[in-house]
Amino acid sequence: MSASASPKSKRRLAAPLTPKLVEAVRRGLPFADMESLRKALQLPLESLGVHLGIARATLHRRKAAGLLSPAESDKVLRFRRLLAQATETLGGVNEARAWLAAPQTGLGGSIPLTYAGTEVGAREVESLLGRIEHGVYT
């Protein structure tokens, strides 16, 4: 890493996925992780489910079982990652929540939480946050 890397970029580079996390996703995360994300985003469960692409009936089955599928676990981690990056970039969790829920010009007027429903979309949201962090808003 170069000496000119910012403290923020050093933190991002210092947090690689661990084999334990990968295995936890493969097994399925506890539903409590989804509840934690829901609380952090201050969204109703059904709204979060829509953003994650999880049907309402499936959400309730997962809640009863206490376990998410591997694909759902991956999505929860994706949104957790975006919330963390937005919080860091925008200076606080309230600012991050508001930004993630509002249409963004850099995403063609799309709402980041909706846009991030796929990994490709999430990467675009991350890219936009990176541009904001470096003062390039286009």
N, C-alpha and C positions, 0 to 999 in steps of 0.2 A: 504494500500500500504506500502511496506517495505521501510525502510529508505535508502536502497541501490538502489532503482529504479532510473534510469537515468532521466535527464530532458526531453529527447526525449520521453521516455515511459510514463512519467507523462502527457505530452501534448496529446499523443494518447489516454490515458485513460480518460482524462478530456474532450474529445469531443464526447460524445455519440450522437447517432441519436436522434433528437428531434421529438416529435409528429408532429410538423409543417412541418418538412422536409419529413417525411413519407407521410403526407397528400399531400404535393406538388408533390411528385413522383406519388402518386395515381391519381392525377388530370392531371399530365403531366407537365413537365417543359417547360418554354418558349424556343423556338428554339434558342434564344440568348445565352442560356447556352451552347448549342452545339457549336455555333460560338466562344464563349469564350474559350472552350476547344480546338477547332481547332487552334485558334490563339496561345494558350499556348503551344501546341504541334508543332506548325509551320508545319501543314499538310494541303494539299488541302482537301476540304470537301469530295470529293469522296474517297480519301484514308482513311480518318477517318471513313467514312461510311463502308468501307470494314472491317476495324478492329472491328467496332461495330456490324457488321453483318446486316447493313441496306442497302437495295438496293438503287441504284442511283435515280430511279424514286420516291421511298418513301422519300428520302432526300429532293427532290425538292417539293414534296407535303407538307411535314412538314414545309419546309421553307416558302412556300406560306401561309400555315395556321397559322404559328407562334407558333405552339405547338407540342411537342413531345408526343408520347404515353407513358403510364406508363413503359412499358418494355424498351423503348428507353431511357427514363429518368433515369432508374436504371443503364443502361449501361454507360451513360454519367457520372453519379456520381461515378461509379466504376473506370472509367479511370481517373477522377479528383482525386480520392483517391490515385490511383497508382502514378500519377504524383507528388502529394504532398509528398508521402512517398519516392519516388525516389529522389526528390529534397532535402529532408531532409537528407537522407542517403548518397547521393553522393556529397553533398555540393553545389549544385546550379542547376538552371533550365536547363542550357545548358548541363551539365553533365547528368542530368536526361533524357532529350530528346534523347541524343546520346545513352545512355544505353538502353532505352526503344525501340529504333529502330534497335538495333544491336543483332545478334545471341548471346545467352548466354549459356555457357557450362552447367551451373546449371539447365537449362531448356532443356537439350538434344540438344542444338544448335538452339532452337526455338527463335524467336523474341518476347520479352515480350508483345508488343502491340498486336501481333497476338495470342499469348498464352492466353492472358487475355480476349479473346472473350467470354468466359464462366466464371461463378462465380468460378467454381472449378479451372480453369486456373489462374484466378486473384488471388486466394488464394495462389497458388504456386508461383506466381510472388512476392506477399507480403512476403511469407516465405523466398524466396531467398534474398530479400532485407533485411529481418531481420537477415539472416545469414551473409550477407555482413556487416551489421552494427556491428555485434558482432565478425567479423573476421573469420567466418567459411564459406569458399567459396565452399564447396562440396555440 
